[in-house]
Amino acid sequence: MTIGNILRITKAGVPLALLLTLALVLLPLGAEAQQTAPPDSGVSVCNTASPHSQGGDLAVDSADPQAPVRFDAGLRPMGNGNVNAAMHSPALSLCSVPGGGGSANY
């Protein structure tokens, strides 16, 4: 391999390496999920598809626009429940204490 070939390979590879390095640094900054808090402190996000979410005292809130997948009562709230995710996922629902714990004003 001659010096000319080494320089040509280096010139072609450096911009690509810089671009990939910038992509690794900047991509995670743009991909952060926005955590939204529940509109009312009595409303949480619960997983209605998993039996592992059972054992609590919450039920699917009447303000939730989707029907629960499997379980609708005896639910536990999820840690860091994201209301936006609950609005787009059939497995996640808004849940509250039965008997008026939540709010239907969205």
Secondary structure, DSSP 8 states (H G I E B T S, - for coil): --HHHHHHHHHHHHHHHHHHHHHHHHHHHHT-------SSTT-EEEESS-GGGEEEEEEE-TT-SS--SS--EEE---TT--HHHHHH-SSEEEEE-TTT-S----
